[in-house]
């Protein structure tokens, strides 16, 4: 029924191929669906088939008790997480509980009292902190990006100094409790990570793209191969990496059960403050850090902090 509901028109042959059943079985199943009140009409002859009169008559979805718990737990775990499209949690919660039976409702309410997550206030689990609200421009940015990734952004790094940027959007992600957008800046020919909170406006760009999406992704892959910092992590380093890491770094797991991993990044060796930040962060990752490649400038800072050369 879900397959049929998602199509305005279908044929017996399509049903046979999709479900690998005989023609007689397909016809019998369709007749049973029609008998249930599903609004189908038929058209004979070449090119004919079945038509769905209105594509909205699928019976209401029924969740199993475990499925409903999984959805509810996922929802309450997202409190104070700055997620988009969650301006009215109360109405969403009421609708979610409303589809449950009385017994299920009691269980969900008890789950809400028992389960605490790291972003939950233990003194008042139902309290929504101010940071539960996502940045003002996040919804608009996502809505535009699903239509077209070539965007014009108004970025305000300093108050009162907005900057217009013609960009290609690669990702929108949350890192260390902050929403960021990864873009390729056509004007500066570089990849940048911009805090969504500093975006003042977003729109689909009217300019012609200087590079295709494939060419932009090739530029990014080339930059990754030329990274001057390549680091291997043990299981402790991986856990600490998950707790905190600079934006844009992707950790690839190399061992079973996430026992080891590796990441690479291109550092600006002229940025003294940035190198100091990376030195502090690499020390935070623990003693299991092994460097496959490291800039000489960063090596010097680590040697000063440790008193010994970093491990290779």
C-alpha positions in Angstrom: 0.0 0.0 0.0 2.8 2.4 0.7 4.3 1.7 -2.7 1.0 2.5 -4.4 0.4 5.5 -2.3 3.7 7.1 -3.4 2.7 6.8 -7.1 0.1 8.6 -9.2 0.1 5.7 -11.7 1.3 2.1 -11.8 0.8 -1.1 -13.8 0.4 -4.7 -12.9 3.8 -5.4 -14.5 5.5 -2.8 -12.2 3.9 -4.5 -9.2 5.2 -7.9 -10.4 8.7 -6.6 -10.8 8.8 -4.7 -7.6 7.5 -7.5 -5.4 8.6 -10.5 -7.5 5.1 -12.0 -7.6 2.9 -13.5 -10.3 0.3 -11.5 -12.3 -2.6 -13.4 -10.5 -1.2 -12.6 -7.1 -0.7 -8.9 -8.0 -4.3 -8.6 -9.3 -5.6 -10.3 -6.2 -3.6 -8.0 -3.8 -4.8 -4.9 -5.7 -8.4 -6.0 -5.5 -8.0 -6.5 -1.8 -6.5 -3.0 -1.4 -9.4 -1.5 -3.4 -11.9 -3.4 -1.2 -10.3 -1.7 1.9 -11.4 1.6 0.4 -8.2 2.7 -1.3 -9.2 5.1 -4.1 -7.9 3.4 -7.3 -9.3 3.7 -10.8 -8.4 1.6 -13.8 -7.7 2.5 -17.4 -7.7 -0.2 -20.1 -5.6 -0.5 -23.2 -2.0 0.2 -24.0 -0.4 2.6 -21.6 -3.3 2.0 -19.2 -3.0 0.8 -15.6 -4.1 2.0 -12.2 -4.4 5.6 -11.0 -4.5 6.8 -7.4 -7.3 9.4 -7.2 -5.7 11.2 -4.2 -2.3 10.4 -2.9 -3.1 10.7 0.7 -5.3 7.8 1.8 -2.6 5.6 3.3 -3.8 4.4 6.7 -2.2 6.0 9.8 1.2 4.7 10.7 1.3 2.5 13.8 4.5 2.2 15.8 5.4 -0.7 18.0 6.1 0.1 21.7 9.9 -0.1 21.1 9.7 2.1 18.0 7.7 4.7 19.9 10.2 4.6 22.8 13.1 5.1 20.3 11.5 8.1 18.7 10.6 9.7 22.1 14.0 9.1 23.5 15.7 10.6 20.5 13.5 13.6 20.8 14.1 14.3 24.5 17.8 13.6 24.0 17.9 16.6 21.6 16.8 19.1 24.3 19.1 22.2 24.4 20.9 21.1 21.2 20.0 24.0 18.9 18.3 21.8 16.4 16.6 23.5 13.4 12.8 23.4 12.9 12.1 22.9 16.6 10.5 26.2 17.6 7.5 24.6 19.3 8.6 21.5 21.3 5.4 21.4 23.4 3.1 20.8 20.5 5.4 18.2 18.9 5.7 16.4 22.3 1.9 16.4 22.7 1.4 15.0 19.2 4.0 12.3 19.8 2.3 11.2 23.0 -1.1 11.5 21.5 -0.5 8.6 19.1 0.3 6.3 22.0 -2.0 4.2 24.0 -2.6 5.0 27.7 -0.1 2.4 28.8 2.5 3.7 26.3 1.8 7.2 27.4 2.6 6.3 31.0 5.8 4.6 30.0 6.9 7.6 27.9 6.2 10.0 30.8 8.2 7.7 33.1 11.1 7.5 30.6 11.1 11.3 30.6 11.6 11.3 34.4 14.2 8.6 34.4 16.5 9.4 31.5 18.9 12.3 31.8 21.3 13.3 29.0 24.4 15.5 29.2 22.6 18.6 28.0 19.7 18.1 30.5 19.3 20.1 33.6 19.1 17.4 36.4 17.2 19.7 38.7 14.5 20.3 36.1 14.6 17.8 33.2 11.8 19.6 31.4 13.6 23.0 31.4 14.6 24.3 28.0 17.7 26.4 28.3 18.1 29.5 26.1 20.6 27.7 23.8 17.9 25.2 22.7 17.0 27.8 20.0 19.0 27.3 16.8 20.6 30.3 15.2 18.1 32.5 13.5 19.4 31.9 10.0 19.8 28.1 10.2 16.3 27.2 9.0 16.5 29.5 6.0 20.0 28.2 5.1 18.9 24.6 5.2 15.8 25.3 3.1 17.9 27.0 0.5 20.6 24.5 0.4 18.3 21.6 -0.4 17.3 23.5 -3.5 20.6 25.0 -4.6 24.1 24.9 -3.0 25.3 28.0 -4.9 24.4 30.7 -2.4 25.0 34.4 -1.7 25.7 34.8 2.0 25.8 38.0 4.1 28.5 37.3 6.7 29.1 39.7 9.6 32.4 38.8 11.3 32.5 42.2 13.1 29.3 44.1 14.1 28.4 46.7 11.5 30.7 45.2 8.8 28.7 42.8 6.7 30.4 41.0 3.9 28.7 39.6 0.8 30.1 36.2 -0.2 29.4 34.1 -3.3 29.9 30.5 -2.1 29.2 26.8 -2.8 27.9 25.1 0.3 29.4 21.7 1.1 28.0 20.9 4.6 26.1 22.3 7.5 27.2 20.7 10.8 27.2 21.1 14.6 30.6 21.1 16.2 31.3 21.8 19.9 27.7 23.1 20.4 28.1 25.5 17.5 26.4 25.4 14.1 28.9 25.9 11.2 28.6 26.0 7.4 31.4 24.7 5.3 31.7 26.6 2.0 34.0 27.1 -0.9 34.5 30.9 -1.4 34.6 31.7 -5.1 36.1 35.1 -4.5 39.1 34.0 -2.3 39.4 30.5 -3.8 39.4 28.8 -0.4 37.4 26.6 1.8 36.0 28.3 4.9 34.0 27.4 8.0 31.5 30.1 9.0 29.5 30.3 12.2 25.8 30.3 11.2 25.2 32.7 14.1 27.1 35.3 12.1 25.1 35.0 8.9 22.7 37.8 8.4 21.0 36.7 5.2 21.1 33.8 2.7 19.8 33.6 -0.8 20.3 31.6 -4.0 23.1 33.2 -5.9 22.4 34.8 -9.3 26.0 34.7 -10.4 27.4 32.0 -12.7 29.5 29.4 -10.9 33.2 29.7 -11.7 33.8 26.0 -11.0 31.5 23.0 -11.2 30.6 21.0 -8.1 33.0 18.2 -9.3 35.8 20.6 -9.7 35.2 22.1 -6.2 35.3 18.6 -4.7 38.5 17.8 -6.6 40.0 20.9 -5.1 39.1 19.7 -1.6 40.5 16.2 -2.2 43.7 17.7 -3.5 44.0 19.9 -0.4 43.5 16.9 1.9 46.3 14.9 0.2 48.6 17.9 0.7 47.8 18.2 4.5 50.8 19.1 6.6 49.4 17.5 9.8 48.5 13.8 9.8 47.7 12.2 13.2 46.9 8.7 14.3 44.8 8.2 17.5 44.3 5.3 19.9 40.9 4.6 21.6 41.5 7.2 24.3 42.3 9.8 21.7 39.2 8.9 19.7 37.0 9.4 22.7 38.6 12.8 23.5 38.3 13.8 19.8 34.6 13.2 20.0 34.3 15.4 23.0 36.1 18.3 21.3 37.8 19.0 18.0 38.3 21.9 15.6 35.6 22.3 13.0 35.9 20.5 9.7 38.2 17.7 10.8 37.0 14.3 9.8 38.2 11.2 11.8 38.5 8.0 9.8 38.5 4.8 11.8 41.2 2.3 11.0 40.7 -0.4 13.6 37.9 -2.7 14.6 35.4 -1.3 17.1 36.8 2.2 16.7 40.0 1.2 18.4 42.2 3.4 16.2 41.7 6.3 13.8 43.5 8.9 11.7 42.8 12.5 10.6 44.6 15.1 8.5 44.4 18.9 8.3 46.2 21.7 6.5 47.5 24.2 9.0 48.6 27.8 8.3 52.1 27.8 9.8 52.1 31.6 9.8 49.2 31.7 12.2 51.0 31.6 15.6 47.7 31.7 17.6 46.2 28.9 15.6 49.3 26.7 16.0 49.2 27.3 19.8 45.5 26.2 19.8 46.3 23.0 17.9 49.2 22.3 20.2 47.0 22.5 23.3 44.3 20.4 21.6 46.7 17.7 20.5 48.0 17.4 24.1 44.5 17.1 25.3 44.0 14.0 23.0 46.4 12.1 25.2 49.6 10.1 25.0 48.4 7.7 22.3 48.8 10.4 19.6 51.2 9.4 16.9 52.2 11.9 14.2 52.7 10.7 10.6 53.3 14.3 9.4 53.7 17.5 11.4 54.8 21.0 10.4 58.2 22.0 11.9 56.6 25.1 13.5 54.0 23.0 15.4 56.7 20.4 16.4 58.7 23.2 18.1 55.7 24.3 20.2 55.0 20.7 21.3 58.6 20.2 22.2 58.5 23.3 24.4 55.3 22.1 26.1 56.4 18.5 26.6 60.1 18.9 27.0 60.6 16.0 24.5 60.0 15.6 20.7 56.4 14.4 19.8 56.1 10.7 18.9 56.3 9.6 15.3 
